[in-house]
Amino acid sequence: MCLIMIGIGEQVYSVLLLSFFFLEVFATGFIPYGGKALNFLLLSWMYAYYCFEYKWNLSGVTLGRRLDFFESNWAFFAGFGSPCVLAIFLFPPLESYAVMATLFPLFVLTATGSDADKLVASPRKLWLGAGLGRVPIFCGADTVSMKVLSMLSLKHNKDHAQGKKAL
């Protein structure tokens, strides 16, 4: 029962985190200078994360390990997600949707066929420092998600306390 609750909590947190990350990606598109380049990079990471998330969920990799691995291998994931984003940037909307409808499932299959889950499940010291260094990609989304969850927790505790007083 406890594992089920942890799994549900992790999924709720994951949805919150990715929703706030999506808002960050959306907002960067409106930055006047350099916003498009930053938007391209963040979208690349977002698509790469979505492609690998299917495999990681099925493999039972915890969210913390996923994020740690993703942020430590940010250059790989930026490159992995960039072909999907190129379709959005290079083609008109209707054509880019058609290209994405073809590319995204292929990339999910590629991610699923990779051995990334074995690398994520291996002890961190084996791959620590093997790359370009860790980039806190999800830091902003994580901070906002934690604040929202803490506000919900405080509201729940207040409501619960008020319910006890009424008894």
C-alpha positions as CSV (number, residue, x, y, z in Angstrom):
1,M,0.0,0.0,0.0
2,C,2.8,2.4,0.9
3,L,4.6,1.8,-2.5
4,I,1.3,2.6,-4.3
5,M,1.0,5.8,-2.4
6,I,4.6,6.8,-3.1
7,G,4.0,6.0,-6.8
8,I,0.9,8.1,-7.0
9,G,2.6,11.0,-5.2
10,E,5.6,10.8,-7.5
11,Q,3.3,10.9,-10.6
12,V,1.4,13.9,-9.2
13,Y,4.7,15.7,-8.5
14,S,5.9,14.7,-12.0
15,V,2.8,16.2,-13.7
16,L,3.2,19.4,-11.6
17,L,6.9,19.7,-12.4
18,L,6.5,19.1,-16.2
19,S,3.5,21.5,-16.3
20,F,5.6,24.3,-14.7
21,F,8.5,23.4,-17.0
22,F,6.2,23.7,-20.0
23,L,5.1,27.2,-18.8
24,E,8.8,28.1,-18.6
25,V,9.3,26.9,-22.2
26,F,6.3,28.8,-23.4
27,A,7.4,32.0,-21.6
28,T,10.9,31.9,-23.2
29,G,9.3,32.2,-26.6
30,F,8.4,35.8,-25.7
31,I,11.8,37.0,-24.7
32,P,12.9,39.5,-27.3
33,Y,16.7,38.8,-27.8
34,G,17.8,35.2,-27.5
35,G,14.4,34.0,-26.5
36,K,14.0,31.8,-29.6
37,A,17.3,30.1,-29.1
38,L,16.5,29.5,-25.4
39,N,13.0,28.3,-26.4
40,F,14.6,25.9,-28.9
41,L,16.9,24.4,-26.3
42,L,14.2,24.0,-23.6
43,L,11.8,22.5,-26.2
44,S,14.6,20.0,-27.2
45,W,15.0,19.0,-23.5
46,M,11.2,18.7,-23.1
47,Y,10.7,16.4,-26.1
48,A,13.7,14.3,-25.1
49,Y,12.4,14.0,-21.6
50,Y,8.9,13.0,-22.8
51,C,10.5,10.3,-25.1
52,F,12.5,8.7,-22.4
53,E,9.8,9.1,-19.7
54,Y,7.8,6.2,-21.2
55,K,10.8,3.9,-20.8
56,W,11.7,5.1,-17.3
57,N,8.2,4.8,-16.0
58,L,8.0,1.2,-17.3
59,S,11.4,0.4,-15.8
60,G,10.5,1.8,-12.4
61,V,13.2,4.5,-12.4
62,T,12.4,7.0,-9.7
63,L,11.8,10.6,-10.6
64,G,14.8,11.8,-8.7
65,R,17.1,9.5,-10.5
66,R,15.6,10.4,-13.9
67,L,16.0,14.1,-13.2
68,D,19.6,13.7,-11.9
69,F,20.5,11.6,-15.0
70,F,18.8,14.0,-17.3
71,E,20.5,17.1,-15.9
72,S,23.9,15.4,-15.8
73,N,23.6,14.4,-19.5
74,W,22.0,17.6,-20.8
75,A,24.0,17.8,-24.0
76,F,22.9,14.3,-25.1
77,F,19.2,15.1,-24.4
78,A,19.4,18.5,-26.1
79,G,20.7,16.8,-29.2
80,F,18.2,13.9,-29.0
81,G,15.2,16.3,-28.8
82,S,16.4,18.8,-31.4
83,P,15.1,17.1,-34.6
84,C,11.6,17.2,-33.2
85,V,12.0,20.9,-32.4
86,L,13.5,21.6,-35.8
87,A,10.3,20.5,-37.4
88,I,8.4,23.1,-35.4
89,F,10.8,25.9,-36.2
90,L,11.3,25.2,-39.9
91,F,7.8,24.2,-41.2
92,P,4.5,26.0,-41.1
93,P,2.2,24.8,-38.3
94,L,0.1,22.2,-40.2
95,E,3.2,20.7,-41.8
96,S,5.1,20.7,-38.6
97,Y,2.3,18.8,-36.9
98,A,2.5,16.2,-39.6
99,V,6.3,15.8,-39.2
100,M,6.0,15.7,-35.4
101,A,3.2,13.1,-35.7
102,T,5.8,10.9,-37.5
103,L,9.0,11.8,-35.6
104,F,7.8,11.7,-32.0
105,P,6.7,8.0,-32.0
106,L,9.9,7.0,-33.8
107,F,11.9,8.9,-31.1
108,V,9.9,7.2,-28.3
109,L,10.7,3.8,-29.9
110,T,14.4,4.8,-30.1
111,A,14.4,5.9,-26.5
112,T,12.7,2.7,-25.5
113,G,15.2,0.6,-27.3
114,S,18.2,2.3,-25.7
115,D,20.0,1.1,-22.6
116,A,19.6,4.4,-20.8
117,D,17.6,2.8,-18.0
118,K,20.6,0.5,-17.1
119,L,22.9,3.5,-17.0
120,V,20.4,5.4,-14.8
121,A,20.0,2.4,-12.5
122,S,23.8,2.1,-12.1
123,P,25.5,3.7,-9.1
124,R,25.9,7.4,-9.7
125,K,29.6,7.5,-9.1
126,L,30.1,5.4,-12.3
127,W,28.9,8.2,-14.5
128,L,29.4,11.3,-12.3
129,G,31.8,13.7,-14.0
130,A,31.8,11.7,-17.2
131,G,30.0,14.5,-19.0
132,L,30.1,18.3,-19.2
133,G,28.8,18.9,-15.7
134,R,25.3,19.1,-14.3
135,V,22.9,21.8,-15.5
136,P,19.9,22.4,-13.2
137,I,17.3,22.3,-16.0
138,F,14.3,21.7,-13.8
139,C,15.4,23.9,-10.9
140,G,12.8,26.7,-11.6
141,A,9.9,24.2,-12.2
142,D,11.0,22.2,-9.1
143,T,11.0,25.3,-6.9
144,V,7.5,26.4,-8.1
145,S,6.2,22.8,-7.8
146,M,7.4,22.5,-4.2
147,K,5.9,25.9,-3.3
148,V,2.5,24.8,-4.7
149,L,2.6,21.5,-2.9
150,S,3.6,23.2,0.4
151,M,0.7,25.6,0.0
152,L,-1.7,22.7,-0.6
153,S,-0.3,20.9,2.4
154,L,-0.7,24.0,4.6
155,K,-4.3,24.5,3.4
156,H,-5.0,20.8,4.1
157,N,-3.6,21.1,7.6
158,K,-5.6,24.3,8.3
159,D,-8.8,22.7,7.0
160,H,-8.1,19.6,9.1
161,A,-7.4,21.6,12.2
162,Q,-10.6,23.6,11.7
163,G,-12.6,20.4,11.3
164,K,-11.3,19.1,14.6
165,K,-12.2,22.4,16.3
166,A,-15.8,22.1,15.0
167,L,-16.1,18.7,16.5
